[in-house]
Amino acid sequence: MKAAILFTGTGPILILTTYDSLTDTEFINKLESKNIRKFIMYEVPVEACKKKYGNYYELVAQDLADKNDMRVLDYIGSHIFLNFSFAEMGDPILKHEKS
């Protein structure tokens, strides 16, 4: 399981995914299929998500069992910013729209 904050045109979202890598082509294609074509993404610790989101994390993670997919854990930008410090974020992954 991986967790990431994506900064998109409509604001940040926190996602969980079962893809092995946040740069996996299938994962990027999944984002594009959801009209997320340009973003800055930071991996955040899954354990931090478990602690901060508790039972809600468990519900969302349970829905991902045994398949390569993703789910939104939080879409309220101010809540995400309050829950995560910049120190918890990994190196940025940048994705630009295709020309």
BELGI-V560656 format. One record per residue. N is the residue number from 0. RES is the residue in three letters. PSI is psi in whole degrees, -180 to 180 (NA if undefined). Layout:
n=N res=RES psi=PSI
n=N res=RES psi=PSI
//
This chain:
n=0 res=MET psi=139
n=1 res=LYS psi=153
n=2 res=ALA psi=145
n=3 res=ALA psi=149
n=4 res=ILE psi=125
n=5 res=LEU psi=125
n=6 res=PHE psi=112
n=7 res=THR psi=-179
n=8 res=GLY psi=-24
n=9 res=THR psi=3
n=10 res=GLY psi=178
n=11 res=PRO psi=147
n=12 res=ILE psi=150
n=13 res=LEU psi=124
n=14 res=ILE psi=156
n=15 res=LEU psi=143
n=16 res=THR psi=151
n=17 res=THR psi=1
n=18 res=TYR psi=146
n=19 res=ASP psi=-26
n=20 res=SER psi=143
n=21 res=LEU psi=-9
n=22 res=THR psi=6
n=23 res=ASP psi=132
n=24 res=THR psi=-41
n=25 res=GLU psi=-38
n=26 res=PHE psi=-45
n=27 res=ILE psi=-41
n=28 res=ASN psi=-37
n=29 res=LYS psi=-44
n=30 res=LEU psi=-45
n=31 res=GLU psi=-36
n=32 res=SER psi=-20
n=33 res=LYS psi=18
n=34 res=ASN psi=26
n=35 res=ILE psi=93
n=36 res=ARG psi=-13
n=37 res=LYS psi=125
n=38 res=PHE psi=165
n=39 res=ILE psi=125
n=40 res=MET psi=139
n=41 res=TYR psi=127
n=42 res=GLU psi=141
n=43 res=VAL psi=155
n=44 res=PRO psi=131
n=45 res=VAL psi=-39
n=46 res=GLU psi=-36
n=47 res=ALA psi=-39
n=48 res=CYS psi=-43
n=49 res=LYS psi=-46
n=50 res=LYS psi=-43
n=51 res=LYS psi=-28
n=52 res=TYR psi=-9
n=53 res=GLY psi=-126
n=54 res=ASN psi=-33
n=55 res=TYR psi=-40
n=56 res=TYR psi=-48
n=57 res=GLU psi=-41
n=58 res=LEU psi=-47
n=59 res=VAL psi=-44
n=60 res=ALA psi=-37
n=61 res=GLN psi=-35
n=62 res=ASP psi=-16
n=63 res=LEU psi=-1
n=64 res=ALA psi=130
n=65 res=ASP psi=32
n=66 res=LYS psi=150
n=67 res=ASN psi=109
n=68 res=ASP psi=-176
n=69 res=MET psi=155
n=70 res=ARG psi=149
n=71 res=VAL psi=126
n=72 res=LEU psi=-34
n=73 res=ASP psi=137
n=74 res=TYR psi=8
n=75 res=ILE psi=103
n=76 res=GLY psi=-45
n=77 res=SER psi=-35
n=78 res=HIS psi=-43
n=79 res=ILE psi=-45
n=80 res=PHE psi=-35
n=81 res=LEU psi=-31
n=82 res=ASN psi=-25
n=83 res=PHE psi=134
n=84 res=SER psi=160
n=85 res=PHE psi=-29
n=86 res=ALA psi=-25
n=87 res=GLU psi=-12
n=88 res=MET psi=140
n=89 res=GLY psi=-166
n=90 res=ASP psi=146
n=91 res=PRO psi=144
n=92 res=ILE psi=121
n=93 res=LEU psi=137
n=94 res=LYS psi=123
n=95 res=HIS psi=152
n=96 res=GLU psi=147
n=97 res=LYS psi=142
n=98 res=SER psi=NA
//
